[in-house]
Amino acid sequence: MKKISGNPYLLSSDNKILIDSIHLDELMEEYKTPLLVFLEERIRDNIKSFLNFFNEEFENFHCFYSLKANYLTEICKIVCSEGIGIKAVGWPELKLALKLGFSPNKIIVGGPYLPEMLIESCIKNKIKEIIIYSLSDIKKINNIAQKFNHVQNICIRVISQKYQSKLGIKFDDNQIKNLKDALSICKNIKVTSILSHFGTQMNNIGQFEQNIKTIISNLKLLLENKIFIENINLGGGFPEATVMKRDQLIKIARMIKDCFKKSSLVLPNISFEPGRYFVGDAGLFLSKIIRVSEDRWIFIDIGNHICPKFAKCSLRFYNASLIDEPHKYKTSIAGIVPTDQDVLAKNYFFTQKLREEDNVIITNTGAYCLTFSNRFPYVLPTIILVKGETVKTIFDPKFDKDFSLS
Ligand SMILES: Cc1ncc(COP(=O)(O)O)c(C=O)c1O
């Protein structure tokens, strides 16, 4: 059997397609397109291999799933059962994480916007760390922590060296002074970590290297000022697991160790907060060609409202009805949002025959598609979770209003 999109849970032979242990034809009898499919075992494999690998390389390694990549309850339950931590950016995510039973010492919360209600909830629930993007949040958190007689661990996001990045704190003499001043009066705050996240879909090891160099220069600066940091958090940014192979992970781990060796700093506890790597290639859309135009454009029954460019997925398109045919003929693919901007791919290698009603598989749609989807007035897709031969409907637009968190 041949892997489709490099995914071991998507196989084809004799023009038939197997999704985990279910034949695509069986799914198509039961469900209509557009259908969003999640592969439970792929999520588990991705988490396990990431953990096995980094636990082997680093003595004290922690991992927090970036919930915003995919916050569907059934997906989060899978993540929770694999024993990793969670990273939430806001109150709805924190509420979900607590409801699902993530232990508070495995939850970190933070982002550019920390409303008081979120801070209070973090403190009341004794969550592991609050991540701040601005030093002004220190006093705000301290005041609330004082009220609850609690010392809150803080992680400071430092600005990465990425061109034009605005997220986080740039430590210069002035900001170091501000931090020292704040810490001298805020006795209910302990700075335990610094975080630098460079970007998403980092295929190039140089980007990871730049990120670690940023962390090291900030650690040095803080150390010179007698601010001792126990943990470094390198954020996320790994591409889908089928796109980023294990040997690239090996290179990243070696590079991190090397950079620390050269810096003569002791390697602190290390953590990552990946989102896409765990769930990206565990999601796929099943869609249909609804129209073919003469200049090799096809229109399919999804669009950027549910498969948005903003999600930055490594989209791959396959003609599932002609899967054994060579995919080597340039074809452009448009969605159904009535604007010329709804283009999913241009000059993509696809089958020579283009037929209305053919099924199209779009892979690598497990991360950020739902997060960045919008409310364009089309019916939402049905969402199913496949494990072996079992299929569970986890979102049915006939009965379920929405998948958003509130
Ligand atoms: C601070 C931080 N950590 C982790 C992530 C997760 O990134 P990814 O899903 O690319 O691994 C993001 C995504 O934007 C982020 O901003």
The ligand as a Gaussian input file, in Angstrom:
#p B3LYP/6-31G(d) Opt

LIG

0 1
 C        4.108000      31.564000      22.000000
 C        3.656000      30.451000      21.117000
 N        3.930000      29.190000      21.481000
 C        3.527000      28.134000      20.720000
 C        2.813000      28.317000      19.556000
 C        2.404000      27.112000      18.756000
 O        2.980000      27.130000      17.523000
 P        2.944000      25.884000      16.525000
 O        1.534000      25.439000      16.439000
 O        3.448000      26.453000      15.255000
 O        3.825000      24.830000      17.110000
 C        2.522000      29.624000      19.137000
 C        1.787000      29.856000      17.888000
 O        1.583000      30.920000      17.414000
 C        2.943000      30.725000      19.945000
 O        2.688000      31.991000      19.592000

